[in-house]
Amino acid sequence: MSEAGKVVSWVVYRMTIHGKQAGVNAVCEQGEWDALELSRPGYHTLLQSGIANEGEAERIARDGQGGVDAAATRRAR
């Protein structure tokens, strides 16, 4: 299948950052998340998967949806 016809699913996850109580939300493609999980199972926290496009995933990560308190995320930065 060509790159143009490739269906991509996006995920939002909370990155674990050493020394920080609250992690930072991040976005990646499902395949990248799968690779992260294979390399370090359970290290980062999956918040939401199956997101249809990157823009929606970015909005969810930025707004703190998916089980994350947005104010806590901002304080951790």
N, CA, C and O atoms as CSV, one atom per row, in Angstrom:
chain,resi,resn,atom,element,x,y,z
A,1,MET,N,N,0.849,-1.178,0.000
A,1,MET,CA,C,0.000,0.000,0.000
A,1,MET,C,C,0.892,1.238,0.000
A,1,MET,O,O,1.897,1.273,0.709
A,2,SER,N,N,0.544,2.227,-0.767
A,2,SER,CA,C,1.336,3.451,-0.836
A,2,SER,C,C,1.193,4.253,0.453
A,2,SER,O,O,0.244,4.064,1.214
A,3,GLU,N,N,2.150,5.154,0.687
A,3,GLU,CA,C,2.098,6.001,1.871
A,3,GLU,C,C,0.823,6.843,1.900
A,3,GLU,O,O,0.255,7.070,2.968
A,4,ALA,N,N,0.372,7.307,0.735
A,4,ALA,CA,C,-0.820,8.149,0.682
A,4,ALA,C,C,-2.060,7.383,1.107
A,4,ALA,O,O,-2.977,7.976,1.675
A,5,GLY,N,N,-2.114,6.078,0.849
A,5,GLY,CA,C,-3.280,5.280,1.196
A,5,GLY,C,C,-3.171,4.592,2.544
A,5,GLY,O,O,-4.068,3.842,2.929
A,6,LYS,N,N,-2.084,4.835,3.269
A,6,LYS,CA,C,-1.851,4.193,4.557
A,6,LYS,C,C,-2.756,4.795,5.634
A,6,LYS,O,O,-2.805,6.013,5.802
A,7,VAL,N,N,-3.469,3.937,6.359
A,7,VAL,CA,C,-4.310,4.392,7.461
A,7,VAL,C,C,-3.459,4.393,8.725
A,7,VAL,O,O,-2.853,3.381,9.079
A,8,VAL,N,N,-3.419,5.532,9.398
A,8,VAL,CA,C,-2.599,5.682,10.590
A,8,VAL,C,C,-3.508,5.956,11.778
A,8,VAL,O,O,-4.422,6.776,11.697
A,9,SER,N,N,-3.255,5.276,12.860
A,9,SER,CA,C,-3.953,5.506,14.112
A,9,SER,C,C,-2.986,6.180,15.066
A,9,SER,O,O,-1.794,5.871,15.067
A,10,TRP,N,N,-3.487,7.095,15.871
A,10,TRP,CA,C,-2.651,7.868,16.786
A,10,TRP,C,C,-2.983,7.527,18.227
A,10,TRP,O,O,-4.095,7.096,18.531
A,11,VAL,N,N,-2.014,7.723,19.115
A,11,VAL,CA,C,-2.224,7.501,20.542
A,11,VAL,C,C,-1.737,8.708,21.323
A,11,VAL,O,O,-0.868,9.453,20.872
A,12,VAL,N,N,-2.318,8.886,22.510
A,12,VAL,CA,C,-1.858,9.891,23.466
A,12,VAL,C,C,-1.384,9.120,24.688
A,12,VAL,O,O,-2.081,8.231,25.179
A,13,TYR,N,N,-0.207,9.459,25.174
A,13,TYR,CA,C,0.309,8.788,26.356
A,13,TYR,C,C,0.994,9.790,27.275
A,13,TYR,O,O,1.363,10.888,26.857
A,14,ARG,N,N,1.156,9.392,28.534
A,14,ARG,CA,C,1.855,10.227,29.494
A,14,ARG,C,C,3.277,9.706,29.599
A,14,ARG,O,O,3.509,8.554,29.966
A,15,MET,N,N,4.219,10.570,29.271
A,15,MET,CA,C,5.643,10.207,29.356
A,15,MET,C,C,6.070,10.185,30.816
A,15,MET,O,O,5.721,11.075,31.591
A,16,THR,N,N,6.811,9.184,31.171
A,16,THR,CA,C,7.409,9.124,32.497
A,16,THR,C,C,8.717,9.906,32.432
A,16,THR,O,O,9.579,9.622,31.600
A,17,ILE,N,N,8.857,10.884,33.308
A,17,ILE,CA,C,10.063,11.697,33.343
A,17,ILE,C,C,10.692,11.531,34.720
A,17,ILE,O,O,10.080,11.860,35.736
A,18,HIS,N,N,11.898,11.028,34.746
A,18,HIS,CA,C,12.601,10.761,35.996
A,18,HIS,C,C,12.667,12.026,36.841
A,18,HIS,O,O,13.069,13.084,36.357
A,19,GLY,N,N,12.272,11.913,38.106
A,19,GLY,CA,C,12.348,13.032,39.027
A,19,GLY,C,C,11.134,13.941,39.020
A,19,GLY,O,O,11.089,14.898,39.793
A,20,LYS,N,N,10.154,13.679,38.181
A,20,LYS,CA,C,8.949,14.503,38.116
A,20,LYS,C,C,7.764,13.673,38.592
A,20,LYS,O,O,7.639,12.502,38.231
A,21,GLN,N,N,6.903,14.267,39.392
A,21,GLN,CA,C,5.732,13.551,39.880
A,21,GLN,C,C,4.712,13.349,38.762
A,21,GLN,O,O,4.154,12.260,38.622
A,22,ALA,N,N,4.466,14.388,37.967
A,22,ALA,CA,C,3.509,14.289,36.863
A,22,ALA,C,C,4.271,14.295,35.543
A,22,ALA,O,O,5.159,15.121,35.330
A,23,GLY,N,N,3.918,13.375,34.671
A,23,GLY,CA,C,4.552,13.320,33.363
A,23,GLY,C,C,3.945,14.329,32.413
A,23,GLY,O,O,3.068,15.107,32.789
A,24,VAL,N,N,4.415,14.311,31.188
A,24,VAL,CA,C,3.940,15.207,30.146
A,24,VAL,C,C,3.222,14.370,29.106
A,24,VAL,O,O,3.682,13.282,28.758
A,25,ASN,N,N,2.096,14.866,28.603
A,25,ASN,CA,C,1.376,14.144,27.559
A,25,ASN,C,C,2.132,14.235,26.243
A,25,ASN,O,O,2.719,15.266,25.917
A,26,ALA,N,N,2.108,13.140,25.496
A,26,ALA,CA,C,2.781,13.082,24.208
A,26,ALA,C,C,1.896,12.353,23.208
A,26,ALA,O,O,0.965,11.645,23.590
A,27,VAL,N,N,2.194,12.532,21.925
A,27,VAL,CA,C,1.428,11.945,20.828
A,27,VAL,C,C,2.380,11.184,19.924
A,27,VAL,O,O,3.496,11.634,19.665
A,28,CYS,N,N,1.936,10.025,19.443
A,28,CYS,CA,C,2.711,9.298,18.442
A,28,CYS,C,C,1.781,8.368,17.666
A,28,CYS,O,O,0.626,8.167,18.040
A,29,GLU,N,N,2.306,7.807,16.584
A,29,GLU,CA,C,1.543,6.834,15.815
A,29,GLU,C,C,1.473,5.530,16.596
A,29,GLU,O,O,2.339,5.243,17.422
A,30,GLN,N,N,0.444,4.751,16.329
A,30,GLN,CA,C,0.244,3.485,17.019
A,30,GLN,C,C,1.480,2.588,16.925
A,30,GLN,O,O,1.867,1.963,17.913
A,31,GLY,N,N,2.096,2.523,15.757
A,31,GLY,CA,C,3.284,1.690,15.578
A,31,GLY,C,C,4.442,2.131,16.459
A,31,GLY,O,O,5.193,1.297,16.966
A,32,GLU,N,N,4.590,3.437,16.644
A,32,GLU,CA,C,5.641,3.955,17.509
A,32,GLU,C,C,5.358,3.593,18.970
A,32,GLU,O,O,6.266,3.248,19.725
A,33,TRP,N,N,4.082,3.680,19.350
A,33,TRP,CA,C,3.694,3.293,20.712
A,33,TRP,C,C,3.995,1.811,20.947
A,33,TRP,O,O,4.521,1.434,21.994
A,34,ASP,N,N,3.658,0.986,19.971
A,34,ASP,CA,C,3.924,-0.450,20.094
A,34,ASP,C,C,5.413,-0.708,20.321
A,34,ASP,O,O,5.784,-1.559,21.129
A,35,ALA,N,N,6.263,0.030,19.607
A,35,ALA,CA,C,7.711,-0.120,19.766
A,35,ALA,C,C,8.163,0.341,21.160
A,35,ALA,O,O,9.015,-0.298,21.777
A,36,LEU,N,N,7.591,1.453,21.656
A,36,LEU,CA,C,7.911,1.929,23.003
A,36,LEU,C,C,7.563,0.875,24.046
A,36,LEU,O,O,8.349,0.600,24.952
A,37,GLU,N,N,6.382,0.289,23.910
A,37,GLU,CA,C,5.927,-0.732,24.857
A,37,GLU,C,C,6.799,-1.979,24.805
A,37,GLU,O,O,7.067,-2.596,25.836
A,38,LEU,N,N,7.240,-2.348,23.614
A,38,LEU,CA,C,8.118,-3.517,23.494
A,38,LEU,C,C,9.466,-3.274,24.176
A,38,LEU,O,O,10.024,-4.174,24.803
A,39,SER,N,N,9.978,-2.054,24.048
A,39,SER,CA,C,11.288,-1.756,24.611
A,39,SER,C,C,11.257,-1.590,26.132
A,39,SER,O,O,12.199,-1.983,26.820
A,40,ARG,N,N,10.177,-1.008,26.655
A,40,ARG,CA,C,10.041,-0.793,28.109
A,40,ARG,C,C,8.583,-0.926,28.510
A,40,ARG,O,O,7.895,0.079,28.687
A,41,PRO,N,N,8.104,-2.148,28.654
A,41,PRO,CA,C,6.686,-2.372,28.972
A,41,PRO,C,C,6.257,-1.656,30.252
A,41,PRO,O,O,6.892,-1.789,31.299
A,42,GLY,N,N,5.159,-0.891,30.146
A,42,GLY,CA,C,4.588,-0.225,31.307
A,42,GLY,C,C,5.308,1.015,31.791
A,42,GLY,O,O,4.878,1.611,32.779
A,43,TYR,N,N,6.386,1.434,31.142
A,43,TYR,CA,C,7.142,2.603,31.599
A,43,TYR,C,C,6.341,3.892,31.404
A,43,TYR,O,O,6.281,4.731,32.302
A,44,HIS,N,N,5.731,4.045,30.235
A,44,HIS,CA,C,4.863,5.184,29.955
A,44,HIS,C,C,3.413,4.725,30.099
A,44,HIS,O,O,3.140,3.525,30.061
A,45,THR,N,N,2.482,5.666,30.265
A,45,THR,CA,C,1.083,5.335,30.486
A,45,THR,C,C,0.242,5.700,29.268
A,45,THR,O,O,0.165,6.869,28.893
A,46,LEU,N,N,-0.383,4.708,28.654
A,46,LEU,CA,C,-1.269,4.960,27.521
A,46,LEU,C,C,-2.545,5.604,28.038
A,46,LEU,O,O,-3.195,5.073,28.938
A,47,LEU,N,N,-2.906,6.758,27.462
A,47,LEU,CA,C,-4.109,7.465,27.871
A,47,LEU,C,C,-5.267,7.203,26.926
A,47,LEU,O,O,-6.399,6.998,27.365
A,48,GLN,N,N,-4.987,7.209,25.629
A,48,GLN,CA,C,-6.045,6.968,24.640
A,48,GLN,C,C,-5.417,6.497,23.342
A,48,GLN,O,O,-4.391,7.023,22.909
A,49,SER,N,N,-6.037,5.507,22.728
A,49,SER,CA,C,-5.558,5.004,21.441
A,49,SER,C,C,-6.690,5.021,20.431
A,49,SER,O,O,-7.832,5.333,20.770
A,50,GLY,N,N,-6.372,4.686,19.194
A,50,GLY,CA,C,-7.390,4.621,18.150
A,50,GLY,C,C,-7.883,5.973,17.677
A,50,GLY,O,O,-9.008,6.082,17.190
A,51,ILE,N,N,-7.072,6.995,17.808
A,51,ILE,CA,C,-7.448,8.349,17.388
A,51,ILE,C,C,-7.192,8.459,15.895
A,51,ILE,O,O,-6.134,8.063,15.405
A,52,ALA,N,N,-8.165,8.997,15.177
A,52,ALA,CA,C,-8.146,8.975,13.713
A,52,ALA,C,C,-7.113,9.897,13.068
A,52,ALA,O,O,-6.597,9.587,11.994
A,53,ASN,N,N,-6.805,11.028,13.710
A,53,ASN,CA,C,-5.848,11.931,13.071
A,53,ASN,C,C,-4.971,12.617,14.110
A,53,ASN,O,O,-5.315,12.698,15.289
A,54,GLU,N,N,-3.837,13.105,13.641
A,54,GLU,CA,C,-2.844,13.704,14.527
A,54,GLU,C,C,-3.373,14.961,15.207
A,54,GLU,O,O,-3.080,15.197,16.379
A,55,GLY,N,N,-4.140,15.763,14.496
A,55,GLY,CA,C,-4.683,16.989,15.069
A,55,GLY,C,C,-5.567,16.722,16.275
A,55,GLY,O,O,-5.471,17.411,17.291
A,56,GLU,N,N,-6.418,15.730,16.162
A,56,GLU,CA,C,-7.295,15.360,17.277
A,56,GLU,C,C,-6.459,14.833,18.446
A,56,GLU,O,O,-6.738,15.159,19.600
A,57,ALA,N,N,-5.447,14.029,18.158
A,57,ALA,CA,C,-4.579,13.503,19.208
A,57,ALA,C,C,-3.858,14.647,19.930
A,57,ALA,O,O,-3.749,14.640,21.156
A,58,GLU,N,N,-3.371,15.620,19.171
A,58,GLU,CA,C,-2.699,16.777,19.773
A,58,GLU,C,C,-3.654,17.556,20.667
A,58,GLU,O,O,-3.268,18.004,21.747
A,59,ARG,N,N,-4.890,17.719,20.227
A,59,ARG,CA,C,-5.885,18.443,21.033
A,59,ARG,C,C,-6.142,17.709,22.345
A,59,ARG,O,O,-6.199,18.329,23.407
A,60,ILE,N,N,-6.294,16.409,22.272
A,60,ILE,CA,C,-6.546,15.609,23.476
A,60,ILE,C,C,-5.363,15.718,24.431
A,60,ILE,O,O,-5.553,15.892,25.635
A,61,ALA,N,N,-4.163,15.618,23.912
A,61,ALA,CA,C,-2.967,15.717,24.755
A,61,ALA,C,C,-2.855,17.101,25.395
A,61,ALA,O,O,-2.542,17.222,26.579
A,62,ARG,N,N,-3.107,18.119,24.619
A,62,ARG,CA,C,-2.993,19.507,25.085
A,62,ARG,C,C,-4.076,19.859,26.098
A,62,ARG,O,O,-3.812,20.559,27.075
A,63,ASP,N,N,-5.300,19.372,25.864
A,63,ASP,CA,C,-6.426,19.685,26.744
A,63,ASP,C,C,-6.424,18.860,28.018
A,63,ASP,O,O,-7.210,19.118,28.930
A,64,GLY,N,N,-5.544,17.869,28.085
A,64,GLY,CA,C,-5.467,17.065,29.287
A,64,GLY,C,C,-6.531,15.988,29.378
A,64,GLY,O,O,-6.757,15.441,30.457
A,65,GLN,N,N,-7.193,15.668,28.266
A,65,GLN,CA,C,-8.188,14.604,28.273
A,65,GLN,C,C,-7.489,13.254,28.288
A,65,GLN,O,O,-6.269,13.174,28.146
A,66,GLY,N,N,-8.257,12.213,28.458
A,66,GLY,CA,C,-7.687,10.881,28.483
A,66,GLY,C,C,-7.199,10.509,29.864
A,66,GLY,O,O,-6.274,9.708,30.004
A,67,GLY,N,N,-7.814,11.085,30.893
A,67,GLY,CA,C,-7.472,10.713,32.255
A,67,GLY,C,C,-6.385,11.564,32.886
A,67,GLY,O,O,-5.843,11.191,33.927
A,68,VAL,N,N,-6.053,12.704,32.280
A,68,VAL,CA,C,-4.995,13.556,32.814
A,68,VAL,C,C,-5.585,14.889,33.234
A,68,VAL,O,O,-6.403,15.463,32.516
A,69,ASP,N,N,-5.181,15.376,34.376
A,69,ASP,CA,C,-5.585,16.698,34.852
A,69,ASP,C,C,-4.705,17.736,34.149
A,69,ASP,O,O,-3.498,17.782,34.388
A,70,ALA,N,N,-5.290,18.560,33.296
A,70,ALA,CA,C,-4.525,19.514,32.504
A,70,ALA,C,C,-3.754,20.485,33.385
A,70,ALA,O,O,-2.622,20.836,33.052
A,71,ALA,N,N,-4.318,20.925,34.477
A,71,ALA,CA,C,-3.629,21.859,35.357
A,71,ALA,C,C,-2.395,21.194,35.965
A,71,ALA,O,O,-1.343,21.825,36.065
A,72,ALA,N,N,-2.508,19.961,36.363
A,72,ALA,CA,C,-1.352,19.236,36.923
A,72,ALA,C,C,-0.267,19.083,35.875
A,72,ALA,O,O,0.918,19.193,36.191
A,73,THR,N,N,-0.653,18.833,34.634
A,73,THR,CA,C,0.319,18.695,33.557
A,73,THR,C,C,1.058,20.008,33.328
A,73,THR,O,O,2.273,20.009,33.132
A,74,ARG,N,N,0.334,21.125,33.351
A,74,ARG,CA,C,0.968,22.426,33.162
A,74,ARG,C,C,1.921,22.748,34.314
A,74,ARG,O,O,2.995,23.308,34.089
A,75,ARG,N,N,1.538,22.401,35.541
A,75,ARG,CA,C,2.394,22.674,36.700
A,75,ARG,C,C,3.691,21.886,36.628
A,75,ARG,O,O,4.722,22.346,37.119
A,76,ALA,N,N,3.653,20.692,36.017
A,76,ALA,CA,C,4.827,19.827,35.964
A,76,ALA,C,C,5.875,20.343,34.977
A,76,ALA,O,O,7.033,19.931,35.052
A,77,ARG,N,N,5.505,21.218,34.071
A,77,ARG,CA,C,6.436,21.714,33.044
A,77,ARG,C,C,7.413,22.691,33.576
A,77,ARG,O,O,8.255,23.191,32.830
